[in-house]
């Protein structure tokens, strides 16, 4: 799904998602997050160059 300047994206707690750009595009990520029950972001596995498309 294309995300454009000014769009607001939200995810349900526990929903796996990826933050990143494409090989020929950039992305700026601004996040506001609170700790729910003392838990912050759960960073998952790194994305390989093949998965990234670069």
C-alpha distance matrix in Angstrom:
0.0 3.8 6.4 9.7 13.3 14.6 11.6 12.8 11.0 13.4 14.0 17.0 19.9 19.8 16.2 15.3 12.4 12.2 12.8 12.8 12.3 12.5 16.0 16.2 14.3 15.2 14.0 16.2 16.0 18.3 18.9 21.6 22.8 26.0 27.8 27.9 31.2 31.6 28.4 25.9 22.7 23.0 21.8 21.0 21.6 21.1 18.5 20.6 20.4 19.7 16.6 15.5 16.1 18.8
3.8 0.0 3.8 6.4 10.1 12.1 9.8 11.9 11.1 14.3 15.7 19.1 21.8 22.1 18.6 17.7 14.3 13.4 12.9 12.2 11.0 11.3 14.7 14.2 11.9 12.8 11.7 14.1 14.6 16.9 18.3 21.1 22.9 26.3 28.5 29.0 32.5 32.6 29.6 26.7 23.6 24.3 22.9 22.6 23.1 22.0 19.5 21.4 20.7 20.5 17.8 15.9 16.3 18.3
6.4 3.8 0.0 3.8 7.0 8.6 6.4 8.6 8.4 12.0 14.1 17.7 20.3 21.0 17.9 17.3 13.8 12.8 11.5 11.3 10.5 12.0 15.6 15.0 11.9 11.7 9.7 11.3 11.6 13.5 15.0 17.8 19.9 23.4 25.8 26.6 30.2 30.2 27.4 24.4 21.5 22.8 21.6 21.8 22.8 21.8 19.7 22.0 21.6 21.9 19.2 16.9 17.9 19.5
9.7 6.4 3.8 0.0 3.8 6.2 5.6 9.0 10.3 14.1 16.8 20.4 23.0 24.0 21.2 20.7 17.2 16.0 14.0 13.4 12.1 13.7 16.9 15.5 12.1 11.7 10.0 11.1 12.2 13.7 15.8 18.5 21.1 24.7 27.4 28.5 32.2 32.1 29.5 26.4 23.8 25.4 24.2 24.8 25.8 24.5 22.5 24.7 23.9 24.6 22.1 19.4 20.2 21.3
13.3 10.1 7.0 3.8 0.0 3.8 5.6 8.9 11.1 14.8 17.9 21.5 23.8 25.2 22.7 22.4 18.9 17.5 14.9 14.4 13.3 15.4 18.3 16.7 13.1 11.7 9.8 9.7 11.2 11.9 14.6 17.0 20.1 23.6 26.7 28.1 31.9 31.5 29.2 26.0 23.7 25.8 24.6 25.8 27.0 25.6 24.0 26.3 25.5 26.6 24.3 21.3 22.3 22.9
14.6 12.1 8.6 6.2 3.8 0.0 3.8 6.5 9.7 13.1 16.6 20.0 22.3 24.2 22.0 22.3 19.2 18.4 16.0 16.3 15.9 18.4 21.5 20.3 16.6 14.9 12.3 11.4 11.8 11.4 13.4 15.2 18.3 21.6 24.9 26.1 29.9 29.8 27.9 24.8 22.9 25.4 24.8 26.3 27.9 26.9 25.7 28.4 28.0 29.1 26.5 23.8 25.1 25.9
11.6 9.8 6.4 5.6 5.6 3.8 0.0 3.8 6.4 10.0 13.4 16.8 19.4 21.2 18.8 19.2 16.2 15.9 14.1 15.0 15.0 17.4 20.9 20.1 16.6 15.2 12.4 12.0 11.6 11.6 12.8 14.6 17.2 20.4 23.5 24.3 28.1 28.3 26.1 23.2 21.1 23.3 22.9 24.0 25.8 25.1 23.9 26.7 26.6 27.4 24.5 22.1 23.6 24.9
12.8 11.9 8.6 9.0 8.9 6.5 3.8 0.0 3.8 6.7 10.4 13.6 16.0 18.2 16.2 17.1 14.5 14.8 13.3 15.1 16.0 18.8 22.4 22.2 18.7 16.9 13.6 12.5 11.0 10.2 10.4 11.6 13.9 16.9 19.9 20.6 24.4 24.7 22.7 20.0 18.2 20.5 20.6 22.0 24.3 24.1 23.3 26.5 26.9 27.8 24.6 22.6 24.6 26.0
11.0 11.1 8.4 10.3 11.1 9.7 6.4 3.8 0.0 3.8 7.0 10.5 13.0 14.8 12.5 13.4 11.0 11.8 11.0 13.3 14.8 17.5 21.2 21.6 18.4 16.8 13.4 12.9 10.7 10.7 10.0 11.5 12.9 16.0 18.5 18.8 22.5 23.0 20.5 18.0 15.8 17.7 17.8 18.9 21.2 21.3 20.5 23.8 24.6 25.3 21.9 20.3 22.5 24.2
13.4 14.3 12.0 14.1 14.8 13.1 10.0 6.7 3.8 0.0 3.8 6.9 9.4 11.7 9.9 11.6 10.2 12.0 11.9 14.9 17.2 19.9 23.6 24.4 21.3 19.6 16.1 15.3 12.5 11.9 10.0 10.6 11.0 13.5 15.7 15.5 19.2 20.0 17.6 15.5 13.6 15.5 16.4 17.5 20.3 21.1 20.8 24.4 25.7 26.3 22.8 21.6 24.2 26.1
14.0 15.7 14.1 16.8 17.9 16.6 13.4 10.4 7.0 3.8 0.0 3.8 6.4 8.1 6.2 8.4 8.0 10.8 11.9 15.2 17.9 20.4 24.0 25.3 22.6 21.1 17.8 17.3 14.3 14.1 11.8 12.3 11.6 13.6 14.9 14.2 17.6 18.6 15.8 14.2 12.1 13.3 14.4 15.2 18.1 19.4 19.4 23.0 24.8 25.1 21.4 20.8 23.6 25.8
17.0 19.1 17.7 20.4 21.5 20.0 16.8 13.6 10.5 6.9 3.8 0.0 3.8 6.2 5.5 9.0 10.1 13.4 14.9 18.5 21.3 23.7 27.2 28.8 26.2 24.7 21.4 20.9 17.6 17.2 14.4 14.1 12.6 13.6 14.2 12.6 15.5 17.2 14.6 13.9 12.4 13.2 15.2 15.8 19.0 20.9 21.3 24.9 27.1 27.3 23.6 23.4 26.4 28.6
19.9 21.8 20.3 23.0 23.8 22.3 19.4 16.0 13.0 9.4 6.4 3.8 0.0 3.8 5.6 8.8 10.7 13.9 15.4 19.1 22.4 25.0 28.2 30.1 27.6 25.9 22.5 21.7 18.2 17.6 14.3 13.7 11.2 11.6 11.4 9.5 12.1 13.7 11.1 10.8 9.8 10.4 13.1 14.0 17.5 19.8 20.9 24.6 27.2 27.6 23.9 24.0 27.2 29.3
19.8 22.1 21.0 24.0 25.2 24.2 21.2 18.2 14.8 11.7 8.1 6.2 3.8 0.0 3.8 6.3 9.2 12.5 14.7 18.3 21.7 24.0 27.0 29.3 27.2 25.7 22.7 22.2 18.8 18.9 15.9 15.9 13.4 14.0 13.1 11.5 13.5 14.6 11.4 11.2 9.5 8.7 11.1 11.2 14.6 17.3 18.4 22.0 24.8 25.1 21.5 22.0 25.3 27.4
16.2 18.6 17.9 21.2 22.7 22.0 18.8 16.2 12.5 9.9 6.2 5.5 5.6 3.8 0.0 3.8 6.4 10.0 12.7 16.1 19.1 21.2 24.3 26.5 24.5 23.3 20.4 20.5 17.4 18.0 15.5 16.2 14.5 15.9 15.7 14.5 17.0 17.9 14.6 13.7 11.2 10.5 11.8 11.4 14.2 16.4 16.8 20.3 22.8 22.8 19.0 19.5 22.5 24.9
15.3 17.7 17.3 20.7 22.4 22.3 19.2 17.1 13.4 11.6 8.4 9.0 8.8 6.3 3.8 0.0 3.8 7.1 10.3 13.4 16.6 18.4 21.3 23.8 22.1 21.1 18.6 19.1 16.2 17.5 15.5 17.0 15.6 17.4 17.1 16.6 18.9 19.2 15.6 14.1 10.9 9.5 9.6 8.4 10.7 12.8 13.0 16.5 19.1 19.1 15.4 16.0 19.1 21.5
12.4 14.3 13.8 17.2 18.9 19.2 16.2 14.5 11.0 10.2 8.0 10.1 10.7 9.2 6.4 3.8 0.0 3.8 6.9 9.9 13.0 14.9 18.0 20.2 18.4 17.4 14.9 15.6 13.1 14.9 13.5 15.7 15.1 17.6 18.0 18.1 20.9 20.9 17.3 15.1 11.5 10.9 10.1 9.3 11.1 12.1 11.5 15.1 17.1 17.3 13.6 13.4 16.5 18.8
12.2 13.4 12.8 16.0 17.5 18.4 15.9 14.8 11.8 12.0 10.8 13.4 13.9 12.5 10.0 7.1 3.8 0.0 3.8 6.3 9.5 11.6 14.5 16.9 15.1 14.1 11.9 13.0 11.0 13.5 12.9 15.8 15.8 18.7 19.4 20.1 23.0 22.4 18.8 16.0 12.3 11.8 9.8 9.2 10.1 9.9 8.9 12.4 14.0 14.7 11.2 10.3 13.6 15.4
12.8 12.9 11.5 14.0 14.9 16.0 14.1 13.3 11.0 11.9 11.9 14.9 15.4 14.7 12.7 10.3 6.9 3.8 0.0 3.8 7.3 10.3 13.3 15.2 12.9 11.1 8.5 9.3 7.4 10.3 10.5 13.8 14.5 17.9 19.1 20.4 23.5 22.5 19.2 16.0 12.4 12.9 10.7 11.1 12.1 11.0 10.2 13.4 14.4 15.9 12.9 10.8 14.0 15.1
12.8 12.2 11.3 13.4 14.4 16.3 15.0 15.1 13.3 14.9 15.2 18.5 19.1 18.3 16.1 13.4 9.9 6.3 3.8 0.0 3.7 6.9 9.7 11.5 9.4 7.9 6.3 8.4 8.1 11.7 12.9 16.6 17.7 21.2 22.5 24.1 27.1 25.9 22.6 19.3 15.8 16.1 13.4 13.4 13.4 11.4 9.7 12.1 12.1 13.8 11.4 8.5 11.2 11.9
12.3 11.0 10.5 12.1 13.3 15.9 15.0 16.0 14.8 17.2 17.9 21.3 22.4 21.7 19.1 16.6 13.0 9.5 7.3 3.7 0.0 3.8 6.8 7.9 5.7 5.1 5.1 8.4 9.7 13.4 15.4 19.1 20.8 24.3 25.9 27.5 30.7 29.5 26.3 22.9 19.4 19.8 17.1 17.0 16.5 14.1 11.7 13.3 12.2 13.7 11.9 8.5 10.0 10.2
12.5 11.3 12.0 13.7 15.4 18.4 17.4 18.8 17.5 19.9 20.4 23.7 25.0 24.0 21.2 18.4 14.9 11.6 10.3 6.9 3.8 0.0 3.8 5.4 5.0 6.7 8.2 11.9 13.4 17.2 19.1 22.8 24.3 27.9 29.3 30.7 33.8 32.8 29.4 26.1 22.5 22.5 19.6 18.8 17.8 15.2 12.1 12.7 10.8 11.7 10.5 7.0 7.1 7.6
16.0 14.7 15.6 16.9 18.3 21.5 20.9 22.4 21.2 23.6 24.0 27.2 28.2 27.0 24.3 21.3 18.0 14.5 13.3 9.7 6.8 3.8 0.0 3.8 5.9 8.1 10.7 14.2 16.1 19.9 22.0 25.7 27.3 30.8 32.1 33.7 36.6 35.3 31.9 28.6 25.0 24.8 21.5 20.6 19.0 15.9 12.8 12.3 9.5 10.7 10.8 7.3 6.2 5.0
16.2 14.2 15.0 15.5 16.7 20.3 20.1 22.2 21.6 24.4 25.3 28.8 30.1 29.3 26.5 23.8 20.2 16.9 15.2 11.5 7.9 5.4 3.8 0.0 3.8 7.1 10.4 13.9 16.5 20.1 22.7 26.5 28.4 32.1 33.7 35.4 38.6 37.3 34.1 30.7 27.2 27.4 24.3 23.7 22.4 19.4 16.4 16.1 13.2 14.3 14.4 11.0 9.6 8.4
14.3 11.9 11.9 12.1 13.1 16.6 16.6 18.7 18.4 21.3 22.6 26.2 27.6 27.2 24.5 22.1 18.4 15.1 12.9 9.4 5.7 5.0 5.9 3.8 0.0 3.8 6.9 10.5 13.2 16.7 19.4 23.1 25.3 29.0 30.9 32.7 36.0 34.8 31.7 28.2 24.9 25.5 22.7 22.6 21.9 19.1 16.4 17.0 14.8 16.1 15.3 11.8 11.5 10.8
15.2 12.8 11.7 11.7 11.7 14.9 15.2 16.9 16.8 19.6 21.1 24.7 25.9 25.7 23.3 21.1 17.4 14.1 11.1 7.9 5.1 6.7 8.1 7.1 3.8 0.0 3.8 6.9 10.0 13.3 16.3 20.0 22.3 26.0 28.0 30.1 33.3 32.0 29.1 25.4 22.4 23.3 20.6 21.1 20.8 18.1 16.1 17.2 15.5 17.5 16.4 12.7 13.4 12.5
14.0 11.7 9.7 10.0 9.8 12.3 12.4 13.6 13.4 16.1 17.8 21.4 22.5 22.7 20.4 18.6 14.9 11.9 8.5 6.3 5.1 8.2 10.7 10.4 6.9 3.8 0.0 3.8 6.4 9.8 12.6 16.3 18.7 22.4 24.6 26.5 29.9 28.7 25.8 22.2 19.3 20.6 18.2 19.1 19.5 17.2 15.7 17.6 16.7 18.6 16.8 13.4 14.9 14.7
16.2 14.1 11.3 11.1 9.7 11.4 12.0 12.5 12.9 15.3 17.3 20.9 21.7 22.2 20.5 19.1 15.6 13.0 9.3 8.4 8.4 11.9 14.2 13.9 10.5 6.9 3.8 0.0 3.8 6.5 9.9 13.4 16.1 19.8 22.2 24.5 27.9 26.5 24.0 20.3 17.8 19.7 17.7 19.3 20.2 18.2 17.4 19.8 19.3 21.5 19.6 16.3 18.3 17.9
16.0 14.6 11.6 12.2 11.2 11.8 11.6 11.0 10.7 12.5 14.3 17.6 18.2 18.8 17.4 16.2 13.1 11.0 7.4 8.1 9.7 13.4 16.1 16.5 13.2 10.0 6.4 3.8 0.0 3.8 6.4 10.1 12.5 16.2 18.5 20.7 24.1 22.8 20.3 16.6 14.2 16.3 14.8 16.7 18.2 16.7 16.5 19.4 19.6 21.8 19.4 16.5 19.1 19.2
18.3 16.9 13.5 13.7 11.9 11.4 11.6 10.2 10.7 11.9 14.1 17.2 17.6 18.9 18.0 17.5 14.9 13.5 10.3 11.7 13.4 17.2 19.9 20.1 16.7 13.3 9.8 6.5 3.8 0.0 3.8 7.0 10.0 13.6 16.4 18.8 22.3 21.0 19.0 15.4 13.7 16.6 15.8 18.3 20.3 19.3 19.6 22.7 23.2 25.4 22.8 20.2 22.9 22.9
18.9 18.3 15.0 15.8 14.6 13.4 12.8 10.4 10.0 10.0 11.8 14.4 14.3 15.9 15.5 15.5 13.5 12.9 10.5 12.9 15.4 19.1 22.0 22.7 19.4 16.3 12.6 9.9 6.4 3.8 0.0 3.8 6.3 10.0 12.7 15.0 18.5 17.4 15.4 12.0 10.6 13.8 13.7 16.5 19.1 18.8 19.6 23.0 24.1 26.1 23.3 21.1 24.1 24.6
21.6 21.1 17.8 18.5 17.0 15.2 14.6 11.6 11.5 10.6 12.3 14.1 13.7 15.9 16.2 17.0 15.7 15.8 13.8 16.6 19.1 22.8 25.7 26.5 23.1 20.0 16.3 13.4 10.1 7.0 3.8 0.0 3.7 7.0 10.3 12.6 16.1 15.2 13.9 10.9 10.8 14.4 15.2 18.3 21.3 21.5 22.6 26.1 27.5 29.4 26.5 24.6 27.7 28.2
22.8 22.9 19.9 21.1 20.1 18.3 17.2 13.9 12.9 11.0 11.6 12.6 11.2 13.4 14.5 15.6 15.1 15.8 14.5 17.7 20.8 24.3 27.3 28.4 25.3 22.3 18.7 16.1 12.5 10.0 6.3 3.7 0.0 3.7 6.7 9.0 12.4 11.6 10.3 7.6 8.1 11.8 13.4 16.6 20.0 20.8 22.3 26.0 27.8 29.6 26.6 25.1 28.5 29.2
26.0 26.3 23.4 24.7 23.6 21.6 20.4 16.9 16.0 13.5 13.6 13.6 11.6 14.0 15.9 17.4 17.6 18.7 17.9 21.2 24.3 27.9 30.8 32.1 29.0 26.0 22.4 19.8 16.2 13.6 10.0 7.0 3.7 0.0 3.8 6.2 9.4 8.7 8.4 6.9 9.1 12.6 15.0 18.2 21.8 23.0 24.9 28.6 30.7 32.5 29.4 28.2 31.7 32.5
27.8 28.5 25.8 27.4 26.7 24.9 23.5 19.9 18.5 15.7 14.9 14.2 11.4 13.1 15.7 17.1 18.0 19.4 19.1 22.5 25.9 29.3 32.1 33.7 30.9 28.0 24.6 22.2 18.5 16.4 12.7 10.3 6.7 3.8 0.0 3.8 6.2 5.0 5.0 4.8 8.1 11.0 13.9 17.1 20.7 22.4 24.7 28.4 30.9 32.6 29.5 28.7 32.4 33.2
27.9 29.0 26.6 28.5 28.1 26.1 24.3 20.6 18.8 15.5 14.2 12.6 9.5 11.5 14.5 16.6 18.1 20.1 20.4 24.1 27.5 30.7 33.7 35.4 32.7 30.1 26.5 24.5 20.7 18.8 15.0 12.6 9.0 6.2 3.8 0.0 3.8 5.3 5.3 6.9 9.6 11.7 15.2 17.7 21.5 23.7 25.8 29.6 32.2 33.6 30.3 29.9 33.5 34.7
31.2 32.5 30.2 32.2 31.9 29.9 28.1 24.4 22.5 19.2 17.6 15.5 12.1 13.5 17.0 18.9 20.9 23.0 23.5 27.1 30.7 33.8 36.6 38.6 36.0 33.3 29.9 27.9 24.1 22.3 18.5 16.1 12.4 9.4 6.2 3.8 0.0 3.8 5.6 8.7 11.8 13.2 16.9 19.3 23.0 25.4 27.9 31.5 34.4 35.7 32.6 32.4 36.1 37.3
31.6 32.6 30.2 32.1 31.5 29.8 28.3 24.7 23.0 20.0 18.6 17.2 13.7 14.6 17.9 19.2 20.9 22.4 22.5 25.9 29.5 32.8 35.3 37.3 34.8 32.0 28.7 26.5 22.8 21.0 17.4 15.2 11.6 8.7 5.0 5.3 3.8 0.0 3.8 6.7 10.3 11.9 15.2 18.1 21.6 23.8 26.5 30.0 32.9 34.6 31.6 31.3 35.0 35.9
28.4 29.6 27.4 29.5 29.2 27.9 26.1 22.7 20.5 17.6 15.8 14.6 11.1 11.4 14.6 15.6 17.3 18.8 19.2 22.6 26.3 29.4 31.9 34.1 31.7 29.1 25.8 24.0 20.3 19.0 15.4 13.9 10.3 8.4 5.0 5.3 5.6 3.8 0.0 3.8 6.9 8.1 11.6 14.3 17.9 20.1 22.8 26.4 29.3 30.8 27.9 27.6 31.4 32.3
25.9 26.7 24.4 26.4 26.0 24.8 23.2 20.0 18.0 15.5 14.2 13.9 10.8 11.2 13.7 14.1 15.1 16.0 16.0 19.3 22.9 26.1 28.6 30.7 28.2 25.4 22.2 20.3 16.6 15.4 12.0 10.9 7.6 6.9 4.8 6.9 8.7 6.7 3.8 0.0 3.8 6.5 9.3 12.6 16.1 17.8 20.3 23.9 26.6 28.3 25.4 24.8 28.5 29.3
22.7 23.6 21.5 23.8 23.7 22.9 21.1 18.2 15.8 13.6 12.1 12.4 9.8 9.5 11.2 10.9 11.5 12.3 12.4 15.8 19.4 22.5 25.0 27.2 24.9 22.4 19.3 17.8 14.2 13.7 10.6 10.8 8.1 9.1 8.1 9.6 11.8 10.3 6.9 3.8 0.0 3.8 6.0 9.2 12.8 14.4 16.7 20.3 23.0 24.6 21.7 21.0 24.8 25.6
23.0 24.3 22.8 25.4 25.8 25.4 23.3 20.5 17.7 15.5 13.3 13.2 10.4 8.7 10.5 9.5 10.9 11.8 12.9 16.1 19.8 22.5 24.8 27.4 25.5 23.3 20.6 19.7 16.3 16.6 13.8 14.4 11.8 12.6 11.0 11.7 13.2 11.9 8.1 6.5 3.8 0.0 3.8 6.2 9.9 12.2 14.8 18.3 21.4 22.7 19.8 19.8 23.6 24.7
21.8 22.9 21.6 24.2 24.6 24.8 22.9 20.6 17.8 16.4 14.4 15.2 13.1 11.1 11.8 9.6 10.1 9.8 10.7 13.4 17.1 19.6 21.5 24.3 22.7 20.6 18.2 17.7 14.8 15.8 13.7 15.2 13.4 15.0 13.9 15.2 16.9 15.2 11.6 9.3 6.0 3.8 0.0 3.8 6.9 8.6 11.3 14.8 17.8 19.4 16.7 16.5 20.3 21.2
21.0 22.6 21.8 24.8 25.8 26.3 24.0 22.0 18.9 17.5 15.2 15.8 14.0 11.2 11.4 8.4 9.3 9.2 11.1 13.4 17.0 18.8 20.6 23.7 22.6 21.1 19.1 19.3 16.7 18.3 16.5 18.3 16.6 18.2 17.1 17.7 19.3 18.1 14.3 12.6 9.2 6.2 3.8 0.0 3.8 6.6 9.1 12.5 15.8 16.9 14.2 14.7 18.4 19.6
21.6 23.1 22.8 25.8 27.0 27.9 25.8 24.3 21.2 20.3 18.1 19.0 17.5 14.6 14.2 10.7 11.1 10.1 12.1 13.4 16.5 17.8 19.0 22.4 21.9 20.8 19.5 20.2 18.2 20.3 19.1 21.3 20.0 21.8 20.7 21.5 23.0 21.6 17.9 16.1 12.8 9.9 6.9 3.8 0.0 3.8 6.5 9.2 12.8 13.9 11.6 12.6 16.2 17.2
21.1 22.0 21.8 24.5 25.6 26.9 25.1 24.1 21.3 21.1 19.4 20.9 19.8 17.3 16.4 12.8 12.1 9.9 11.0 11.4 14.1 15.2 15.9 19.4 19.1 18.1 17.2 18.2 16.7 19.3 18.8 21.5 20.8 23.0 22.4 23.7 25.4 23.8 20.1 17.8 14.4 12.2 8.6 6.6 3.8 0.0 3.8 6.4 9.7 11.5 9.7 10.0 13.5 14.0
18.5 19.5 19.7 22.5 24.0 25.7 23.9 23.3 20.5 20.8 19.4 21.3 20.9 18.4 16.8 13.0 11.5 8.9 10.2 9.7 11.7 12.1 12.8 16.4 16.4 16.1 15.7 17.4 16.5 19.6 19.6 22.6 22.3 24.9 24.7 25.8 27.9 26.5 22.8 20.3 16.7 14.8 11.3 9.1 6.5 3.8 0.0 3.8 6.7 8.1 6.0 6.3 9.8 10.7
20.6 21.4 22.0 24.7 26.3 28.4 26.7 26.5 23.8 24.4 23.0 24.9 24.6 22.0 20.3 16.5 15.1 12.4 13.4 12.1 13.3 12.7 12.3 16.1 17.0 17.2 17.6 19.8 19.4 22.7 23.0 26.1 26.0 28.6 28.4 29.6 31.5 30.0 26.4 23.9 20.3 18.3 14.8 12.5 9.2 6.4 3.8 0.0 3.8 5.3 5.2 6.0 8.5 8.9
20.4 20.7 21.6 23.9 25.5 28.0 26.6 26.9 24.6 25.7 24.8 27.1 27.2 24.8 22.8 19.1 17.1 14.0 14.4 12.1 12.2 10.8 9.5 13.2 14.8 15.5 16.7 19.3 19.6 23.2 24.1 27.5 27.8 30.7 30.9 32.2 34.4 32.9 29.3 26.6 23.0 21.4 17.8 15.8 12.8 9.7 6.7 3.8 0.0 3.8 5.5 4.9 6.0 5.4
19.7 20.5 21.9 24.6 26.6 29.1 27.4 27.8 25.3 26.3 25.1 27.3 27.6 25.1 22.8 19.1 17.3 14.7 15.9 13.8 13.7 11.7 10.7 14.3 16.1 17.5 18.6 21.5 21.8 25.4 26.1 29.4 29.6 32.5 32.6 33.6 35.7 34.6 30.8 28.3 24.6 22.7 19.4 16.9 13.9 11.5 8.1 5.3 3.8 0.0 3.8 5.4 5.2 6.5
16.6 17.8 19.2 22.1 24.3 26.5 24.5 24.6 21.9 22.8 21.4 23.6 23.9 21.5 19.0 15.4 13.6 11.2 12.9 11.4 11.9 10.5 10.8 14.4 15.3 16.4 16.8 19.6 19.4 22.8 23.3 26.5 26.6 29.4 29.5 30.3 32.6 31.6 27.9 25.4 21.7 19.8 16.7 14.2 11.6 9.7 6.0 5.2 5.5 3.8 0.0 3.8 5.4 8.0
15.5 15.9 16.9 19.4 21.3 23.8 22.1 22.6 20.3 21.6 20.8 23.4 24.0 22.0 19.5 16.0 13.4 10.3 10.8 8.5 8.5 7.0 7.3 11.0 11.8 12.7 13.4 16.3 16.5 20.2 21.1 24.6 25.1 28.2 28.7 29.9 32.4 31.3 27.6 24.8 21.0 19.8 16.5 14.7 12.6 10.0 6.3 6.0 4.9 5.4 3.8 0.0 3.8 5.6
16.1 16.3 17.9 20.2 22.3 25.1 23.6 24.6 22.5 24.2 23.6 26.4 27.2 25.3 22.5 19.1 16.5 13.6 14.0 11.2 10.0 7.1 6.2 9.6 11.5 13.4 14.9 18.3 19.1 22.9 24.1 27.7 28.5 31.7 32.4 33.5 36.1 35.0 31.4 28.5 24.8 23.6 20.3 18.4 16.2 13.5 9.8 8.5 6.0 5.2 5.4 3.8 0.0 3.8
18.8 18.3 19.5 21.3 22.9 25.9 24.9 26.0 24.2 26.1 25.8 28.6 29.3 27.4 24.9 21.5 18.8 15.4 15.1 11.9 10.2 7.6 5.0 8.4 10.8 12.5 14.7 17.9 19.2 22.9 24.6 28.2 29.2 32.5 33.2 34.7 37.3 35.9 32.3 29.3 25.6 24.7 21.2 19.6 17.2 14.0 10.7 8.9 5.4 6.5 8.0 5.6 3.8 0.0
